[in-house]
Structures are given as C-alpha cells and as structure tokens.
C-alpha cells in the first residue's frame, strides 16, 4: 500500500484541545481515523518548529489518504499537509521512463 507523510500545525483552538486531552489521546484519534479508512499509522510524533505533528501513514489509495487529510483539516483545529512518499523502486521505474520522455526546457 502507498505511504504518505502527514504533517500538521495546530490552530490556537487545536492547541487548547491538545493541552486538555493530551498527546496519547490525539494519537489514538489519528489511529482510529486512519484505520476507519483502511490504513495504518506507522509512526506518530509531536515536533518543534514548523510542524506540530508528523506521522507516516499507509493507506489503500490516494482517495483514502485525501479523505483522512480533509477530515482533519475540516475541523478547523489542525492545518494538515499530505505528501505522497515514493519508494526507491518507483524512482527506478521513473528513471527508466524518463529516458524516453520528450521535453523542451523553457527558453531553449
């Protein structure tokens, strides 16, 4: 199944909820959401810096991953970013395909 990097930043209201409920409660909610869409949470961390939460999820397809992202974002409590993760093997396939691709760079 495809993997995705899901990162998020809490709004002020979201941070208040995190303080009230604690970190393990939020991890449990994330795990339940992903599981309800047919996926698994491989790792879940809180972080300093531009992201408050970072996790890697495995989902059956991009629609399921997008549903997870939209569900959380629509709460207004967390701003979510979803990034597809690409395996080294997929990069190998892409490298082979690029050898036959045609392209003209801008201005050339």
N, C-alpha and C positions, 0 to 999 in steps of 0.2 A: 504494500500500500504506500501511496505517496506520503512524504513528510513535509511539515510546514513549521516555520518559525513564527510563533505568535508572540508579539510584544505589545505591551500596553502601558499607558500613563493614566494614573487616577486623576479624576477631577477633584476639586475640593470636597464635594459631597461623597465621592467614592472613597477618598482617604479617610473621611469621618467614619464611613461604614467599615472600612478595613480596621481602623482603631477599635471600633465597637465589637467586631466579630472575630478578629484575629486572623493570622495568616493561614493556619491549617483549615479554617472554615472556607476561605476563598479557594484554596487548592481543592478541597472536596467538591465545591460547586463547579469548578472548572472541569474536574474529572467526570462529574456526573453529566455535564453538558456534552462533552466530547463523546462519552460512552453512549449517550442517547442518540447520537448521530452516527454510531457505528465505528468510532475511533478509539484511540488510547492516548493517554498523556505519557510521553516518555520521560520528560523532566519538567519541573515547575520550580522556578526560583523568583525571589524578590531581588531587586537590584538598586544600586545607587546610580545617579546620572540621568540620562535622557529617558530611560525606561524604568518603570517601577516594577514590572513583572515581565518575565521571559520564560517561555516554555516551548518545547518541541512536541508537536502532536503528530500522530499517524492517523490519517483519515482515508476512507474508502475512495474518495474522489474530490475534485475541486469544489463541487457544489456543496458537499457536506462541510468542507473547511470554511467556505464562504458563509454558510449558514451559521456556523459557530461564531465567526467574526462579527457578522451582522447582529446576531442575538445579543452579544455582549455590548457592542457599540451602541445599539438602540436603547440601552438602559440609561445612557447619558452619564454614567458613572466612571466609565473607562474608555479612553480613546485607544482603539486597537489597530495594529498593523499586522497584516498577514503576508508572509513571504514563502513562496514555494521553495523547497530545498531540492537540489539536483544532485543525484548520485554521480560518482566518478565514472561509472559505466555509461550513464546517459551523456556525459560530456564526451566520452569516447565516440559514441554514436553521432553526436552533433559535430564532432571534429571531422568525421568521415563525410557527413552530409555537406559540410561547408566547402569541401574540396570540389564539389560540382555546382555549388551555388554561384549565381551571377549577381554582380553588384558593381555599381559605379559610385565612387565617393563624391560628395558634394564638391563642385568646382573642378572636377578632374575630367 
